[in-house]
Amino acid sequence: MELYQILAVVDRETAPRMEEIYRACGTQVGISQIAAGTANNDILARYGLAETEKRIVGTIASAPQQRSIFNMARNQLYLDIPGNGILTAVPIKSVAGRQALAFLTGSEITGGKPKMEFEYELIVVVLKEGYVDMAMDAAREAGAGGGTVLHAKGTGGKQGTGFFSVRFAEEKDMIYIVAHRDEKTAVMQAINTKAGPNTEAQGICFSMPISAVMGLRARSTESVETDDGTSSSNV
């Protein structure tokens, strides 16, 4: 069965409606967790904005369910309009056993594989608590837009197991960043350089492919004149 993890980042008031869409499409709400945006305080103050609490609402869906969820989110919540939230579908490669499959989907039917053509990827950054701005400043300099922050705790041993000098049994922040495939490497390298394992942030960074995404602003196309008088397009 072709499966996807659906992750929606929406305002707190929209989260219950997103959960209703999941149920209407025949899936169960897997997670509903408090999160925060990554706009810094200077930007919020400049435009007189208050920081809005976000929620990440997730579920596991088959391919037909994924399409229905995206259609309903577009028609009912207008998530295709930038600023209303972000909806992503991350392909699931395997599930451990028929019982787990039945628990997630209500069916033990196997077979099928997710769409493997990816225009966007989900960058996940795990770093020490309090260093989100350091990582996001680096990401923005490399071309990233914004991100969503979750608070977490590592699961290392009682002494805080070290791995390449990174300690995991501590309070952590997690950042989710959706990036275009041709920006992903530069964003990850920038984060690793300025907020990686050898910095105070002690961050680690990895990415996962996204099969479908909704709610991102269109990438701008502009003509840039080069030294030889020709022009090139930045997309």
GICORRA-V587516 format. One record per residue. N is the residue number from 1. RES is the residue in one letter. OMEGA is omega in degrees with one decimal (999 if undefined). D_FIRST is the distance of its C-alpha to the first C-alpha in Angstrom with 2 decimals. Layout:
# GICORRA-V587516
((N,RES,OMEGA,D_FIRST) (N,RES,OMEGA,D_FIRST))
This chain:
# GICORRA-V587516
((1,M,179.6,0.00) (2,E,-173.8,3.78) (3,L,177.8,6.10) (4,Y,167.5,9.87) (5,Q,179.4,13.00) (6,I,177.9,15.39) (7,L,176.6,19.03) (8,A,173.8,21.96) (9,V,-173.7,25.53) (10,V,173.6,27.92) (11,D,-177.7,31.39) (12,R,-178.0,31.92) (13,E,-177.7,32.89) (14,T,-174.2,29.69) (15,A,179.2,27.33) (16,P,178.5,27.61) (17,R,175.8,26.80) (18,M,178.0,23.66) (19,E,177.8,22.67) (20,E,177.7,23.49) (21,I,177.3,21.20) (22,Y,-177.5,18.22) (23,R,179.7,19.23) (24,A,179.4,19.92) (25,C,174.1,16.38) (26,G,177.9,15.15) (27,T,177.1,14.39) (28,Q,176.6,16.78) (29,V,-178.2,19.06) (30,G,179.0,18.33) (31,I,170.2,21.42) (32,S,-167.7,24.53) (33,Q,178.2,27.00) (34,I,178.5,30.34) (35,A,179.5,30.67) (36,A,174.5,33.33) (37,G,-176.3,33.83) (38,T,174.5,35.66) (39,A,-177.3,38.58) (40,N,-174.7,41.70) (41,N,180.0,44.66) (42,D,179.3,46.86) (43,I,179.9,44.55) (44,L,-179.3,44.20) (45,A,-176.6,47.99) (46,R,-177.0,48.78) (47,Y,177.5,46.99) (48,G,-176.7,47.82) (49,L,172.4,44.23) (50,A,178.8,43.07) (51,E,-176.8,40.05) (52,T,177.5,37.17) (53,E,178.7,34.95) (54,K,170.4,31.24) (55,R,171.0,28.22) (56,I,-178.6,24.75) (57,V,-173.4,22.29) (58,G,176.2,18.68) (59,T,172.9,15.47) (60,I,-174.1,11.72) (61,A,170.3,9.93) (62,S,-179.0,6.99) (63,A,177.6,8.31) (64,P,178.0,10.64) (65,Q,178.7,11.76) (66,Q,179.6,12.54) (67,R,179.5,14.62) (68,S,179.2,16.32) (69,I,-179.7,17.20) (70,F,179.2,18.73) (71,N,-179.3,20.62) (72,M,178.0,22.03) (73,A,177.8,22.98) (74,R,-173.3,24.78) (75,N,-175.0,26.55) (76,Q,-175.9,27.45) (77,L,179.2,27.87) (78,Y,-178.9,28.68) (79,L,174.7,26.60) (80,D,177.8,26.87) (81,I,-178.9,30.55) (82,P,-179.9,31.35) (83,G,-179.7,32.85) (84,N,-178.5,30.82) (85,G,178.8,28.02) (86,I,178.7,25.09) (87,L,-178.4,21.39) (88,T,174.9,18.85) (89,A,-179.8,15.11) (90,V,-176.6,14.45) (91,P,176.2,11.32) (92,I,-174.3,9.91) (93,K,-177.2,10.03) (94,S,176.4,9.59) (95,V,-174.0,9.99) (96,A,171.5,13.03) (97,G,-177.5,12.56) (98,R,179.8,11.14) (99,Q,177.7,13.69) (100,A,178.2,12.68) (101,L,179.1,9.05) (102,A,178.6,10.91) (103,F,-176.5,13.40) (104,L,-169.8,11.33) (105,T,-175.0,9.31) (106,G,-178.3,11.45) (107,S,176.0,9.02) (108,E,179.6,8.56) (109,I,-180.0,6.16) (110,T,178.8,4.78) (111,G,-178.2,4.72) (112,G,178.1,4.75) (113,K,-177.5,6.76) (114,P,173.2,8.59) (115,K,-174.2,11.95) (116,M,174.8,14.49) (117,E,-169.2,17.68) (118,F,175.8,19.27) (119,E,-179.1,22.51) (120,Y,175.1,22.69) (121,E,177.2,22.12) (122,L,177.4,22.46) (123,I,178.4,25.47) (124,V,178.9,25.90) (125,V,176.1,29.48) (126,V,-174.9,30.62) (127,L,-179.5,34.41) (128,K,179.5,37.39) (129,E,175.5,38.11) (130,G,-176.9,40.42) (131,Y,-179.5,39.59) (132,V,-177.6,37.13) (133,D,179.1,39.80) (134,M,-178.9,40.47) (135,A,-177.3,36.88) (136,M,175.4,36.51) (137,D,178.3,39.88) (138,A,-179.0,38.75) (139,A,-179.2,35.43) (140,R,177.8,37.32) (141,E,-179.9,39.88) (142,A,174.9,37.13) (143,G,179.9,35.78) (144,A,176.1,33.28) (145,G,178.6,33.55) (146,G,-179.5,32.94) (147,G,177.8,30.73) (148,T,-173.0,29.75) (149,V,172.0,31.17) (150,L,174.6,30.02) (151,H,-175.7,32.29) (152,A,176.4,31.09) (153,K,179.9,32.61) (154,G,-177.8,32.07) (155,T,177.5,31.39) (156,G,-179.5,33.86) (157,G,-176.6,36.54) (158,K,-179.4,39.56) (159,Q,-178.1,41.53) (160,G,-174.4,38.95) (161,T,179.3,37.48) (162,G,176.1,38.23) (163,F,-172.9,35.95) (164,F,177.3,37.71) (165,S,174.5,40.06) (166,V,179.0,37.34) (167,R,-173.8,37.52) (168,F,-177.3,34.40) (169,A,-179.9,35.94) (170,E,172.6,37.31) (171,E,-175.0,36.60) (172,K,165.5,34.25) (173,D,174.9,33.24) (174,M,178.6,29.85) (175,I,172.5,29.63) (176,Y,178.7,26.64) (177,I,174.3,27.59) (178,V,-176.7,25.63) (179,A,174.3,27.18) (180,H,-174.1,27.04) (181,R,-179.4,26.06) (182,D,173.7,29.69) (183,E,-170.6,31.05) (184,K,-176.4,28.73) (185,T,-179.6,30.75) (186,A,179.6,34.07) (187,V,-179.0,32.96) (188,M,178.1,31.67) (189,Q,179.3,34.82) (190,A,178.2,37.03) (191,I,-179.0,35.49) (192,N,-178.9,35.79) (193,T,-172.0,39.40) (194,K,-179.4,40.61) (195,A,-176.1,38.50) (196,G,-175.8,37.05) (197,P,-177.2,37.75) (198,N,177.7,41.39) (199,T,177.7,42.21) (200,E,-178.5,43.11) (201,A,-178.8,39.64) (202,Q,-176.4,38.07) (203,G,169.8,34.79) (204,I,-170.0,31.73) (205,C,175.2,29.36) (206,F,-177.9,25.91) (207,S,176.2,23.35) (208,M,-179.2,19.63) (209,P,176.3,18.20) (210,I,-179.5,17.59) (211,S,-179.9,15.45) (212,A,179.8,17.41) (213,V,179.9,20.63) (214,M,173.9,23.15) (215,G,178.4,26.72) (216,L,174.3,28.16) (217,R,179.6,31.57) (218,A,178.1,31.89) (219,R,-176.2,33.04) (220,S,175.2,36.72) (221,T,-179.5,38.23) (222,E,-177.9,41.84) (223,S,-178.8,44.36) (224,V,-179.3,46.14) (225,E,-179.0,49.40) (226,T,-176.5,49.78) (227,D,-177.5,53.05) (228,D,175.7,53.60) (229,G,177.9,53.49) (230,T,179.4,50.10) (231,S,178.1,47.27) (232,S,-176.4,43.66) (233,S,173.4,40.75) (234,N,-178.5,38.88) (235,V,999,35.42))
